[in-house]
Amino acid sequence: GVWTALGIMMALEARHRTGEGAFVDMSMYDCMAAHMTSTMPFYQATGAAAGRERGNMLSAQLALRAKDGWVVLAGAGGPEKWKDLWRLMGREDLIEDERYLGVGVSGDFYMNSFVPALEGWTLERTKAEVTSQLIEIGYSMGIVQDTADLDNCPHLEARGMFINGGNNLGGIFRTVNTPIKIAGAAATPNIQPPFLGANNEEILCSIGGVSKEDLELMQADGVV
């Protein structure tokens, strides 16, 4: 929402300047990737994908291990949804225990019984297989991606979500781009961070109200 609001403001400002409106192209996936401003450069610099932590209680989002990674299960709802899940997994025997239907689940039971029962099935299948089968019975599913997955995501690459940043001092590194895309707007050039004083004239002689002559005197006196 914040990114979309910012994109709308940018489009309105562009219309004010040019007299032409624009379509604001926003993707939730792009926005999520844009928030990886620390972990993505870390992965690029070190090759180490950031880790994760498991919750210790049942919640609306349940992370489960699959054969090739992790998936997130959401939308469990009431007992009937859990019954459908246990039937799919061939564990009808668990339906008689209401704790396996999400009723009165303690942290100890959750970690030592509930999750292992689920993962007894998910660990035998790939992330794609688990996701596909649970979607078919009404669950909202997502495949967990780490920074390595995101960096190699063809969708994000096609959306222009990666740029090379940095400067000649610290070196060039690959990082995430802004998710805001406005129709008709030229891609913003990747400008390197300025050196100390590089924009003195641009800033002081515009919003600072300083004349070029005064700036030259200030520079001669070592003020700036």
N, C-alpha and C positions, 0 to 999 in steps of 0.2 A: 504494500500500500504506500509506504513512504517513497519508494522508488517511482511508483506510478505518479504520485503527486508531484514529485520533482520533475518527471518527464513532461507532465502537463504544463507546469510553470515554464519550463524551457520552451515548449512549443508556443505558449502564449507570448512569451518574450520575442520569439522568432517572428510570430505573426505581427507583433507591434512594430518590429523593425522592417519587415519585408512586405507586409500586407497580405501574406499568403498563409493559410492554415496548413497543418500537417497532421498526418496519422502517427500516433505514438505506438510503437511496437514494443510491448512488454511481455516477457516470459518469466513465469515464476522460477523455472529452472535456472535461467540466467541470473536472476536476483539471488538465488541461493548460492550459486557459484561465486557471485561478486562478494559475498560475505566471507569467502575463504582467503581474505587478503593476507593472513599470516601463515596459514598452513600450506597454501599453494606455493609461495616462494620458498618456504622451508623445504618442501618436497623437491622443488627444482634444484635447490642448492645442495641438498644432502642425499636425495634419493630415498629418504626414509618417509614412508607414509604414516600420517598421524594415527594414533590408536584411538580406542573408544572404551567406554565404561558401561557395564551392564547395570540396569536398574535392579533393585533388590525386592521390588514388589510388583504385583500385577497392575498394569495401567492400560490406558487406551492404545498405547503403542508398545508392542511386545517384540523385542529383537530376538531372533532365533538363528541358530547356526544351520547352514546348509552344507552340501558336499563341497562347494567351491566358494564359500563366503557366508554372508549374512543376509537375512531378509527382515523386514519389519511388517508385522501383522497389526492391523487396526480394524476398528468396527466390529469388535467381538459381540457387543450388545448383550442380550440376555442369555439365559440357559439354552434356549432352542438353537442359537447359533453355535454354541459349544457342542451341542449334541450332533449337529451336522458335521462339525469338524472331526469329532472322534469317530463318527461313522466312516468318514472319508479315509481316515487313518487306520481303519480296521480295529479300533479300540472301543467297541461298544461296551466292553466290560467296565469302563470307567464312568459311564453315564449314571450308574447307580450311586456314585459318591458325589454329592452336590458340590463338593470342593472343586471337582474337575469341571463344574459348570459355572465357576466364578463366584460361588457363594461361600462366604466365610473363609477366604483364603488367607492363611498366615504367611509371613515372610519365609519361615522355615519350610513349610509345605511347598510354597511356590518354588523355592530354589532347589529343593531336594526331590520333589515328586512331580510337580506340575510341568515345569520346563523340561526336565529330562524325558517325560512322556511324549511331549511334543517333538523334541529333537530326536527321539528314537525313530521318528518318521522322516523329519526334514533332513537329517544328516545323510540319508540314503538317496537324496535327490539334489539336483542342481538348484541354484537360486531361481533360474527361469522356470523350472518345473514346479517348484513349490509355489511360486507366485501365480503361475497360470492356473493351477488346480484350485488354489484357495479363492482366487477371484471368481471362479466358476460357481462356488457355493456362497458367494455374497460377501466375502471379506475384501477390505481395502488393503492392498499389498504394495510394498515397495522393495526394490533391491537396494541394499546398502552399498554405496560406492565410497572408496577412500580417495585420497588425493591422486594416487596413481591412476585410478579408474577415470577420474575427472580429467586429468591431464591428457588422457588418450581417448577422450570421448569425441567421436566424429561430429555429434550434434553440436556440442559447444564450439568445436573448431569451426564448423560451418556458420555458426552464429557470430563469429568474430569475438569470442569471449576471452581470447588470450592475446596479450601484447608483450613486446619486449620493452622493459623499462630500465632505469638506472642511468648512470653517467660514466664519464671517462675515469672518474676517481674510484668509485666503488665497483665498477664493472656493470655489464649488461645482464639482466635477468628476466626471465619470463614470469608474468603475473597475470591476474585476471583483469579484464576490461570492465567498463561500466555496462550494465544491462540495458540502459536506456537507448533506444533506437528510434529516431524520428525520420519519417519519410521525407526525402528530398534534401536532407541535411548531409553535407559532406562529412566523411569520417574525420574526426579530430586527429591532427598529427600528434605523434608521440613526442612531446617536447621534453627534453631532459631538464631535470631540476637546475635552476640557475645558480651560478657561482655568486659569492658574496658581492653585492653591489651591482649585479648585472642589470637590474631593472630600476636603478635609481632614477634615471631621467624619465623613464616611462611613468613611474608612479608619482615622483615629486613634482614633475611639470604638468601633471594632469590633475588628479584629485588632491595633490599637495599644494597646488596653487603657486609653485615656485617657478620663476622664469629661468630660461636656460642660462642667462647671464649670471643670475644669482647662484645657480647650481655650480657654475664654473668657479665662482669665487669660493663657495663652500668647499668644493673639492680641493682648491688651491690651499685653503687654510686647514685642510685635513678634517673638516667637520664630517664629511661623508666620504 
